[in-house]
Amino acid sequence: MGEKRKESFSILLKKTSKTYLKIKLYESSLWADQPGAEDGKYRVKVAGSWYSPRDIKYDFMTLHEVLALFRDGLLSLVDDTPKPQTKRINFPRGTRVRVPNGRTVDGVAVTDLGFVSPPCFLGADQQHYIMVNIAGRGRVPVLVNELEVV
């Protein structure tokens, strides 16, 4: 059966119609007989379950602690942590570059040689990419800051 008490605040963090997180705050005065139920503190429900960072049944949090929880909830909806933006560099067509291919031999990163095919473009992750023609792999988008001009 659902909670009968009225929440003080309700926060909905929504990424898509199927990906969301609901945080509800209840004033501690609703549990006045419980230890730790002080003015200015809240009992928190996250995704339908009572949240307790200290693993106790009746846990109350300050608004500062709730804001930290809100921040963590936002980060949980994001696929990756924000990446630093790369610099946009325009290479002349045909510039020869060395590109890491993800393999290592004896702890040394292996690279492929290729030729750039401008212009640079901004990817969905807000990083700058450029197409590189690599023998056997074709045209491959590569982060600009991973290129080494040969």
RODO-2510 file (C-alpha; in nm, 4 decimals, decimal comma):
residues 150
     n   res          X          Y          Z
     1     m     0,0000     0,0000     0,0000
     2     g     0,1277     0,3501    -0,0829
     3     e     0,2496     0,6159     0,1561
     4     k    -0,0397     0,8026     0,3223
     5     r     0,1674     1,1006     0,4342
     6     k     0,1863     1,4058     0,2086
     7     e     0,5312     1,4795     0,0683
     8     s     0,6777     1,8278     0,1093
     9     f     0,8694     1,8167    -0,2189
    10     s     0,8709     1,5879    -0,5189
    11     i     1,1538     1,5978    -0,7728
    12     l     1,1341     1,4125    -1,1046
    13     l     1,4590     1,3638    -1,2964
    14     k     1,3629     1,2536    -1,6458
    15     k     1,5881     1,1601    -1,9374
    16     t     1,3384     0,9835    -2,1638
    17     s     0,9835     0,8613    -2,1220
    18     k     1,1225     0,5335    -1,9835
    19     t     1,4275     0,6620    -1,7934
    20     y     1,3531     0,8699    -1,4869
    21     l     1,4186     0,8975    -1,1167
    22     k     1,1663     1,0327    -0,8646
    23     i     1,2813     1,1767    -0,5314
    24     k     1,0229     1,2651    -0,2626
    25     l     1,0942     1,4577     0,0577
    26     y     0,8824     1,4277     0,3722
    27     e     0,9232     1,6633     0,6684
    28     s     1,0717     1,4962     0,9755
    29     s     0,7854     1,6319     1,1894
    30     l     0,5687     1,3522     1,0432
    31     w     0,7852     1,1116     1,2499
    32     a     0,8251     1,3316     1,5599
    33     d     0,8560     1,0272     1,7892
    34     q     1,1635     0,8943     1,6037
    35     p     1,5235     0,9799     1,7014
    36     g     1,6872     1,2321     1,4672
    37     a     1,3545     1,3846     1,3589
    38     e     1,4602     1,7490     1,3932
    39     d     1,3309     2,0659     1,2315
    40     g     1,4900     2,1275     0,8928
    41     k     1,5449     1,7577     0,8214
    42     y     1,3608     1,5349     0,5771
    43     r     1,2957     1,1674     0,5206
    44     v     1,3716     1,0823     0,1596
    45     k     1,2125     0,8335    -0,0764
    46     v     1,4022     0,7494    -0,3975
    47     a     1,2296     0,5496    -0,6722
    48     g     0,9592     0,4360    -0,4281
    49     s     1,1936     0,3158    -0,1514
    50     w     1,3029     0,4912     0,1647
    51     y     1,6591     0,6140     0,1262
    52     s     1,9002     0,5678     0,4160
    53     p     2,2710     0,6335     0,3620
    54     r     2,3344     0,5147     0,7196
    55     d     2,1231     0,1960     0,6882
    56     i     1,8752     0,2812     0,9622
    57     k     1,4980     0,2550     0,9331
    58     y     1,4117     0,6172     1,0080
    59     d     1,6901     0,8252     0,8548
    60     f     1,6558     1,2025     0,8231
    61     m     1,8658     1,4272     0,6003
    62     t     1,9363     1,7984     0,5817
    63     l     1,8611     1,9866     0,2607
    64     h     2,2360     1,9964     0,1921
    65     e     2,2479     1,6151     0,1993
    66     v     1,9365     1,5997    -0,0197
    67     l     2,0986     1,8308    -0,2769
    68     a     2,4000     1,5971    -0,2903
    69     l     2,1572     1,3089    -0,3519
    70     f     1,9871     1,5139    -0,6257
    71     r     2,3264     1,5745    -0,7902
    72     d     2,4094     1,2031    -0,7764
    73     g     2,0682     1,1234    -0,9267
    74     l     2,1365     1,3552    -1,2175
    75     l     2,4738     1,1927    -1,2758
    76     s     2,3129     0,8469    -1,2722
    77     l     2,0894     0,9488    -1,5641
    78     v     2,3852     1,0627    -1,7715
    79     d     2,5542     0,7960    -1,9812
    80     d     2,9067     0,9230    -1,9158
    81     t     3,0717     1,1875    -1,7069
    82     p     3,1314     1,5110    -1,8983
    83     k     3,4390     1,5002    -2,1170
    84     p     3,6687     1,7988    -2,1624
    85     q     3,6163     1,9693    -2,4954
    86     t     3,8804     1,9121    -2,7576
    87     k     4,0328     2,1928    -2,9566
    88     r     3,9137     2,2371    -3,3125
    89     i     4,2127     2,2141    -3,5446
    90     n     4,1807     2,2289    -3,9202
    91     f     4,4327     2,0065    -4,0914
    92     p     4,5026     2,0473    -4,4636
    93     r     4,3600     1,7618    -4,6724
    94     g     4,6085     1,4769    -4,6998
    95     t     4,8032     1,5579    -4,3822
    96     r     4,9719     1,2350    -4,2726
    97     v     4,8844     1,1346    -3,9163
    98     r     4,9421     0,8541    -3,6691
    99     v     4,6266     0,7196    -3,5000
   100     p     4,6079     0,4847    -3,1975
   101     n     4,4250     0,1661    -3,2940
   102     g     4,3538     0,0347    -2,9437
   103     r     4,6100    -0,2469    -2,9446
   104     t     4,9288    -0,2709    -2,7394
   105     v     5,2445    -0,4779    -2,7817
   106     d     5,4710    -0,5174    -2,4788
   107     g     5,2914    -0,2252    -2,3124
   108     v     5,3441     0,0085    -2,6097
   109     a     5,0393     0,1470    -2,7926
   110     v     5,0201     0,0423    -3,1578
   111     t     4,9237     0,3085    -3,4123
   112     d     4,8055     0,3170    -3,7727
   113     l     4,9134     0,5671    -4,0367
   114     g     4,6525     0,7575    -4,2292
   115     f     4,5647     1,0794    -4,4091
   116     v     4,3115     1,3326    -4,2817
   117     s     4,0037     1,4268    -4,4776
   118     p     3,8826     1,7662    -4,3425
   119     p     3,6806     1,9411    -4,2123
   120     c     3,6663     1,8804    -3,8362
   121     f     3,3209     1,8240    -3,6914
   122     l     3,1666     1,8320    -3,3467
   123     g     3,0431     1,4921    -3,2270
   124     a     2,7393     1,4247    -3,0093
   125     d     2,9755     1,4067    -2,7097
   126     q     3,0867     1,7683    -2,7775
   127     q     3,4334     1,6508    -2,8896
   128     h     3,5969     1,7495    -3,2195
   129     y     3,6553     1,4700    -3,4712
   130     i     3,8087     1,4471    -3,8163
   131     m     3,7824     1,1685    -4,0727
   132     v     4,1067     0,9776    -4,1292
   133     n     4,1662     0,7468    -4,4277
   134     i     4,3444     0,4365    -4,2971
   135     a     4,4540     0,1483    -4,5216
   136     g     4,2410    -0,1582    -4,4528
   137     r     3,9966     0,0335    -4,2312
   138     g     3,8643     0,3009    -4,4660
   139     r     3,7462     0,6408    -4,3390
   140     v     3,7386     0,6437    -3,9600
   141     p     3,6279     0,9321    -3,7315
   142     v     3,9111     1,0072    -3,4878
   143     l     3,9293     1,2496    -3,1953
   144     v     4,1442     1,5444    -3,2990
   145     n     4,3452     1,5340    -2,9762
   146     e     4,4405     1,1688    -3,0426
   147     l     4,6119     1,2490    -3,3729
   148     e     4,9868     1,2786    -3,4100
   149     v     5,1042     1,4598    -3,7230
   150     v     5,3873     1,2688    -3,8930
***
